[in-house]
Amino acid sequence: MLNIDKPFPIYVISGGKGLAGHTMVHSLIIQYPDDKLNVNVIPNVQSDEKIIEVVQKVKKAGGLLTHTMVNSTLRRRLIMECEKQGVREIDFMGQLSDFLEEELGFKSINVPGLYRRINSQYFDRIEAMEYTLNHDDGLNPGRLHDAEIVLTGVSRSGKTPLSVYMSMFGWKVANVPLVKGIDPPKELFEINPQRVFGLSINSSHLISQRHKRLSQMGDFDGTNYIDQQKVRQELQFANLVFERGGFTKINVTNKPVETSANEIIGLISDRFSHDERKHQKPEDS
């Protein structure tokens, strides 16, 4: 048994992006929460030179090499190089691939990353939803530059449900709350203002939404939260932020989420080319 006094390196080698191997390794090591393991993905290994390079790297680190090489020729060369350099390796794909080809007579087209390519829309949506949930309610403002759409507005203006809805169609959406007396994050004014949408809402409708929220919060003292004068001041502050940033205002009063989403996505699609990241509208899916 190895004596580990520092994180043990496990390398995932792939001819594609390495997502399959990364998932497989993490699905297993999560069962060992107290052990020190460090998983490193090395993608796009598609030549003899790269194979030699990565095997040497794993050997130098004293780690374990795992791989998901679908190209049978490269897989054999990788295994041979590991044997030559004395690097321990685990083949995730070989036995199944050999069975399919040798026992069933199937022929592989040897294209790495093909599964993700064929299912790219599905993976885009998963990635977008993960991004959106990680950037809800002002989280991680330093990564606002990665957003395709940014929503901003006061509390209970509908930022979160609208963000999540659009993420389900593959859009990376961040939302930033506006609180009177607190400066918004500087990143909000550094990104392209054509991607930022300020949610405008009628004060009476907003107070109604806040009443519903308070009823769910029990004994919370929300006097200021639903005070008409203070709510109007909040909305005025939000409008000043919208104007300062040159953001597009979207009136969400009494609108279904779907309607507001279609309006925003329509504007984004008009403003940016397909190559600049344009997904289909919800009604086209």
Rosetta blueprint (number, residue, H / E / L):
1 M L
2 L L
3 N L
4 I L
5 D L
6 K L
7 P L
8 F E
9 P E
10 I E
11 Y E
12 V E
13 I E
14 S L
15 G L
16 G L
17 K L
18 G L
19 L H
20 A H
21 G H
22 H H
23 T H
24 M H
25 V H
26 H H
27 S H
28 L H
29 I H
30 I L
31 Q L
32 Y L
33 P L
34 D L
35 D L
36 K L
37 L E
38 N E
39 V E
40 N E
41 V E
42 I E
43 P L
44 N L
45 V L
46 Q L
47 S L
48 D H
49 E H
50 K H
51 I H
52 I H
53 E H
54 V H
55 V H
56 Q H
57 K H
58 V H
59 K H
60 K H
61 A H
62 G L
63 G L
64 L E
65 L E
66 T E
67 H E
68 T L
69 M L
70 V L
71 N L
72 S H
73 T H
74 L H
75 R H
76 R H
77 R H
78 L H
79 I H
80 M H
81 E H
82 C H
83 E H
84 K H
85 Q H
86 G L
87 V L
88 R L
89 E E
90 I E
91 D E
92 F L
93 M L
94 G H
95 Q H
96 L H
97 S H
98 D H
99 F H
100 L H
101 E H
102 E H
103 E H
104 L L
105 G L
106 F L
107 K L
108 S L
109 I L
110 N L
111 V L
112 P L
113 G L
114 L H
115 Y H
116 R H
117 R H
118 I H
119 N L
120 S H
121 Q H
122 Y H
123 F H
124 D H
125 R H
126 I H
127 E H
128 A H
129 M H
130 E H
131 Y H
132 T H
133 L H
134 N H
135 H L
136 D H
137 D H
138 G H
139 L L
140 N L
141 P H
142 G H
143 R H
144 L H
145 H H
146 D H
147 A L
148 E L
149 I E
150 V E
151 L E
152 T E
153 G E
154 V L
155 S L
156 R L
157 S L
158 G L
159 K H
160 T H
161 P H
162 L H
163 S H
164 V H
165 Y H
166 M H
167 S H
168 M L
169 F L
170 G L
171 W L
172 K L
173 V E
174 A E
175 N E
176 V E
177 P E
178 L L
179 V L
180 K L
181 G L
182 I L
183 D L
184 P L
185 P L
186 K H
187 E H
188 L H
189 F H
190 E L
191 I L
192 N L
193 P H
194 Q H
195 R H
196 V E
197 F E
198 G E
199 L E
200 S E
201 I L
202 N L
203 S H
204 S H
205 H H
206 L H
207 I H
208 S H
209 Q H
210 R H
211 H H
212 K H
213 R H
214 L H
215 S H
216 Q L
217 M L
218 G L
219 D L
220 F L
221 D L
222 G L
223 T H
224 N H
225 Y H
226 I H
227 D L
228 Q H
229 Q H
230 K H
231 V H
232 R H
233 Q H
234 E H
235 L H
236 Q H
237 F H
238 A H
239 N H
240 L H
241 V H
242 F H
243 E H
244 R H
245 G H
246 G L
247 F L
248 T E
249 K E
250 I E
251 N E
252 V L
253 T L
254 N L
255 K L
256 P L
257 V H
258 E H
259 T H
260 S H
261 A H
262 N H
263 E H
264 I H
265 I H
266 G H
267 L H
268 I H
269 S H
270 D H
271 R H
272 F L
273 S L
274 H H
275 D H
276 E H
277 R L
278 K L
279 H L
280 Q L
281 K L
282 P H
283 E H
284 D H
285 S L
